[in-house]
Amino acid sequence: MQPPFASLATAPFVALTTFRRTGAPVSTAVWVVHDGERLGVLTPAGTGKVKRLAHTPRVTVARCSRRGVVEAGAETVTGAATVSEDPADIEHLRSLLRAKYGLEYRLFMAIEKLATRMRDTPRVAVWIVPPTT
């Protein structure tokens, strides 16, 4: 049997779906890396997805395009997410993202830094694991 997140290991983008208090899903296209039995997503602190994860760790992930359109026939995998502000976690995730996305990651981060007027936007690591049964 294939590990739950193996099909997402090579995906350039995944649709990360978090859930509002009402249960309504909110999907966002994100870069993702595979780290052992978990997936990692780096996101600015204070984003909607981080706020929603404070209420429920339940997420789904599926391969998608850069614009967040889920690929036809893509498997949707359920998981549980935790948010880490630990600098070691964040740096580990950054190194994995740099290795996977290379120049594209570096360019995106440089453009984002310029667009935010040189402020260093604090980041958090979001780790997604298969749900325990």
C-alpha positions in Angstrom: 0.0 0.0 0.0 1.3 3.4 -1.0 1.8 6.0 1.8 -1.0 8.6 2.0 1.0 11.5 0.7 3.3 9.7 -1.8 1.2 10.9 -4.8 1.7 14.5 -3.7 5.5 14.3 -3.2 6.2 15.5 -6.8 3.3 17.9 -7.1 4.4 21.4 -7.9 1.2 22.8 -6.2 -1.5 21.3 -4.0 -4.9 22.7 -3.1 -4.7 22.9 0.7 -8.3 23.0 2.0 -8.9 24.3 5.6 -12.3 24.6 7.2 -14.1 27.5 8.7 -16.0 27.2 12.1 -19.1 26.6 10.0 -17.5 23.7 8.3 -17.3 25.6 5.0 -14.1 24.6 3.0 -11.6 27.2 1.9 -9.0 26.1 -0.6 -5.6 27.7 -1.4 -2.9 26.7 -3.9 0.4 26.2 -2.1 3.9 24.9 -2.6 4.4 21.7 -0.7 7.3 19.4 0.2 7.3 15.8 1.4 9.3 15.2 4.6 9.1 11.6 5.7 5.5 10.8 6.5 4.3 14.4 6.4 3.9 17.3 4.0 5.2 20.8 4.8 3.8 24.2 3.7 5.4 27.5 4.5 3.0 30.4 4.9 2.9 33.9 6.4 1.8 34.0 10.0 -1.7 35.4 10.5 -3.1 34.2 7.2 -6.6 32.9 7.0 -5.5 29.3 6.7 -3.4 29.6 9.9 -6.4 31.1 11.7 -8.7 28.4 10.5 -6.2 25.7 11.6 -6.4 27.1 15.2 -10.0 26.0 15.2 -9.7 22.6 13.5 -6.6 20.7 12.3 -8.6 18.9 9.6 -7.4 19.5 6.1 -7.5 18.0 2.6 -4.9 18.2 -0.1 -5.0 17.5 -3.8 -2.8 18.1 -6.8 -3.7 21.4 -8.5 -2.6 24.0 -11.0 -0.8 27.2 -10.0 -4.2 28.9 -9.9 -5.7 26.3 -7.5 -7.7 24.3 -10.0 -7.7 20.7 -8.8 -6.4 18.3 -11.6 -9.0 16.1 -13.2 -9.0 12.8 -11.4 -6.7 14.0 -8.7 -6.9 12.1 -5.4 -8.0 14.1 -2.4 -6.1 13.1 0.7 -7.4 13.9 4.2 -4.9 15.0 6.9 -4.4 16.8 10.2 -2.3 19.9 10.3 -0.2 21.5 13.0 1.3 25.0 12.9 4.9 25.5 14.2 6.5 28.8 14.9 9.8 27.1 15.8 12.7 28.7 13.9 14.3 25.3 13.4 11.2 23.9 11.8 10.8 26.9 9.6 14.4 26.8 8.4 14.2 23.1 7.8 11.1 23.7 5.7 12.8 26.5 3.8 15.7 24.3 2.9 13.3 21.6 1.6 11.5 24.2 -0.5 14.7 25.6 -1.9 15.8 22.1 -2.8 12.5 21.3 -4.6 11.7 24.6 -6.3 15.2 26.0 -6.7 15.4 29.3 -8.6 11.6 29.7 -8.7 11.4 29.7 -4.9 14.3 32.2 -4.6 12.8 34.6 -7.1 9.3 34.4 -5.6 10.7 35.2 -2.1 12.8 38.1 -3.5 9.8 39.6 -5.3 7.6 39.2 -2.2 10.1 40.9 -0.1 10.2 43.9 -2.5 6.4 44.0 -2.7 6.1 44.2 1.1 8.6 47.1 1.2 11.5 45.1 2.5 9.7 43.9 5.6 10.6 40.4 6.6 7.1 38.7 6.7 7.1 36.2 9.6 6.5 32.7 8.5 5.1 29.6 10.1 5.5 25.9 9.1 2.4 23.9 8.6 3.0 20.2 8.9 0.3 17.9 7.6 0.1 14.2 8.6 -2.3 11.4 7.8 -5.2 11.4 10.4 -4.9 8.8 13.1 -7.7 6.2 13.1 
